[in-house]
């Protein structure tokens, strides 16, 4: 069980790094003005690579949460 928990922890770290990278690639803001509501961007449909990044972010987040819960259950 201990080896399985270590494998899950390593897989969780890999998914975490992947999640950080794909979230960072989605950043389209042009500075601090967007943080305080000064952006004025309209909602657009995602196409091509943006759509792939959006779905990859969802999958990676679900994997991260699932692996975290599995690791927690196996540690007890």
N, C-alpha and C positions, 0 to 999 in steps of 0.2 A: 504494500500500500504506500510505503514511503517513496518508492521509486516512481509510482504513478503520480503522486502528488507533486514531485519535483518536475516531472515531464509537463504536467498541467501548468505549473508556475512558469516554466520556460516558454511554453506556448502562449501563455497569457502576456508575457513580456514582449514576445514577437508581435502579437496582435496589437498591443498597446503602442508600440513604435509605429506600426503600420497605420493605426488610427490617427496618431499625431501627424504623420506625414500627409495623409489625405485630407485632414481638416485644414492643415496649413496651406495646402494647394488650393483650397476653395476660397481663401481670403481675397476679396476683391475691393476692400475698402480703400479709400484714398486719404486716410489720416484720421485724426481724432474728431473731425467734424461729424463723421457718421456715428460715432459712439454716442453723441449727445443729440442725435436726431436731425442733423443738418444735411443728411445725404440726399433725400428726395428721390431715391431710386424707386422704380416701379417694378412690380413682380413680372418676371418673364419666364417663359417655359424653358426648361433645361434641354439642351440638345447636345448630341455628340459626347465629347469627353466630360463635360459638366454633368450630364445625366449619369454617366458611368461612375464618376466620383461620388455623386449623391447616393446611388445605390450601394456602392462599396462602403461608404461611411455607415449606412444603416446596418449592413451585414457585419462589419467590423465591430460596431458598438454592441450588437446582439451577441456576437462571439465573446467579446470582452466580458460582458455581464455574465454570460453563461459559464465561462471558464472561471471567473471569480467566485461564483456561487458554488461550483463544483469543487474548487480548491478549499473553500470554507467548510463544506460538508465533509470532505475527506480528511481534513485536519483534525476533526473531532473524533 
